[in-house]
Amino acid sequence: MIVHPSVEKYLEGIQPARDAVLADMEAEALRRDFPAVGPQVGALLGLLARSAGARRVLELGSGFGYSAVWFARALPDGGEVHLTDSSAELLESARGYLARAGLADRARLHLGEALGVARGLQGPFDLVFNDIDKEHYPEVVAPALRLLRPGGLLVTDNALWHGRVTQPARRDAATRGVRAYNRAVLSHPELSTVILPLRDGVAVSVKR
């Protein structure tokens, strides 16, 4: 996390209690040591989807569906969230959680590498959520722009990458990928972008 621990503790303390489905998913994330976005970012994702009037959401990297539950709950009747993951086991887990939450009819599951799946999809989408392997972050911009409608949102988790983006000595592929992505979305002529220092950093871009 990049937020001061006392602030993180405060925000967690005032966050409304999650229902049984999200609580079980958060417990599973702890058991697996899986980097789920957590309730603060989850709430932001739902808010952004509602604010954008989203009906179609594409997740690039879905894991076992934690963020997908937040998105699916924010969609209107007939809305759909497209989940992508290269792990059949994780997608089956996501399917189960979405069914428990009464959201199975809003989920479209795609097994495969996220960017490859995205290249085979047709837009428009209202929101694209990026949470793939960090070294591939810069590759997300072009397919996301192709799929998004004007006014649609490109939202990316881990935009501050545990603060490593601020450390010049960090030259690993993941850190370089996040830095390059941030530069790309902040300077792209088709995007307006802000990076929010929430949890591990969330980049929110609007397609002009």
N, C-alpha and C positions, 0 to 999 in steps of 0.2 A: 504494500500500500504506500501511497505517497502523501496521504493526508495525515496530519499529526494524530498520534494515537488517541489523544483526549478528544479530538473532534470526531474521529471515527467512532469512538465509544459513545459519545453523545448522540450522534446520528443513528447509530444502531439502537440506542436506548429509546428513542422517540419514534422509531419506525413501527407502524402498526403490526400486530402479530399476524403471521402468515397462517393460512389455512393448512389443513393436514397434508395436502398434496405438496405444496411448496416446502413445508417443514420437512417432509420426508426426503424431498430432493436435496435440500440443503444438508441434511444428515448424510445422504449418499455421497454428496460432493466431499464432505469431510472424510468419510471412510475411504473413498477412492483417491483422496488428495487430488481431486479434479478441479480445475480452475473455472468454476461457474461464476457468472457475473455478480451474483449476490443480490440481496433485496434492494439496495439503494439504486444500483444500475438497472435492475429489473423494473423498478417503479418508473425510472426515467424512460426506459424503452416503451412501456405501456403509455406513458403520457405523450411521448413523441408520436406514437402511432395514432392515438386519438386526435392529437392536435392537427396531424396531417390528414385526417379523415381517411386513414389507410384502409383499403380493402384487400390488397395483395402485398404480402411481406415475403422477402427472400432472405433466409439466413445462410450465410457462407460460413459453415462450421457450426454444427448444432449440438454436438455431444449427446447427452441423454435428455435434452429438451427443456432445460430450465428456462432459458430466455424465451423459448417458443411458447411456453405456458403464459408468460407475461404478455407476449404479443397476441396470442390467440384470444385471450380474455379482453383485449382492447379492441378487437375487430367487431364489426357489425355482423348480423346474420348474413350468411353467404360469403363472408370473408374467408381468406385462406392464407396460411403461413406455410411456406415451402422450407422444409428442413433438408439440409445436406450433411452427410458425414460418410467417411470411408469405412466406418465400422458398423457392420450389420448388427452387432450386439448392442451398441449404443443407440442405434435408431430403434431397435425393438423396445429398448427400455423407454425411450422417448414416446413411442406409440402407447405403451402401457400407462405412462403418467398422463398423457393427454386424454386417453380414454377415461381414466379415473376422474379427471377434472371435467368430464363432459364435453370435451373439445375435439374429439376424434374427427368430427365432420369438417373441421377447419384446417386439418393437418394434411399436407402433401409431403410424403417422405421420398427422398432421392438418395439412393446409395451410390457413393462414388466421391471422388475428389471434388471439392467444392467448385473450384474454378472451371473444371471440365464440365460439371453439371450446368453451371451458369451459362457456358457457351452454347449449350443445347436448348436453353429456355427462351421463350418469347415474352417480351414485356407487353404492356407496361406494368412495372411494379411501383408501388407508392413509397416503399421503404426497403432498402437493402442494408442488412446488418452484417458487418464483417468481423469475424473472430477466428480466422484461419491461422496457420503457422506464420509467425511474424516475418520470417524472411521473404514470404510471398506477398506481403501487404501491398507493395507498389503495383503488383499485377492486378489488383482488384479494381483500380480506378476506371480503366477502359470498359470492361464488361459491365460494371455498375452503371456507368453513364449511358451505355447502350440500352440497358433494361429499365432505367428510371424514367418516369414521366417528368416533364417540367414541373418544378416545385416539389419533386420527390426528395426524400432524405437518404443520404448515405451515412450510416452511423458505425463507428469503429471503436471497439474496446481496446484497452491496453495501449492507448495512444501515448502514455508517458512511461510505460514499460519499467515500472518499479524505480523510476528516476534515472535509469541507465542512459536515457537519451541525453541527459545533461552532462555525462561523463565522457570527455574526449577520448580517454584511454579505452573505452569500450568499443571494440571493433568487431565483435561477433556478428554473424549473419542476421540474427534476430534483431539486435539493436540497430544495425544499419538499415534493415528493412523498415522498421518503425520510423526511424528518422526520415528516410526517403519518402515514405508515405505521407508523413506530416507536411514535408516541404511541397509535395505534389498537390495535395488537396488545398493547402493554403494559397498556392500560387496559380491554381488552374483557372483559366478564364470562364469555365462553365460552372464553377462551384463557388459558393460563399460558405466559409468554414469558421467554426470556433472550436477550440479544444477546452473542454471542461475538466478541471482538476478534481473530479469525483472518483473516489476509489483509486483505480489505476490509470485514470485518464480516459475520457470519452471524446472522440472527435465527431462533431455533428456538421455535416455538409448539406447544403440545399442546392439542388440542380437548378440553375438559372433558366 
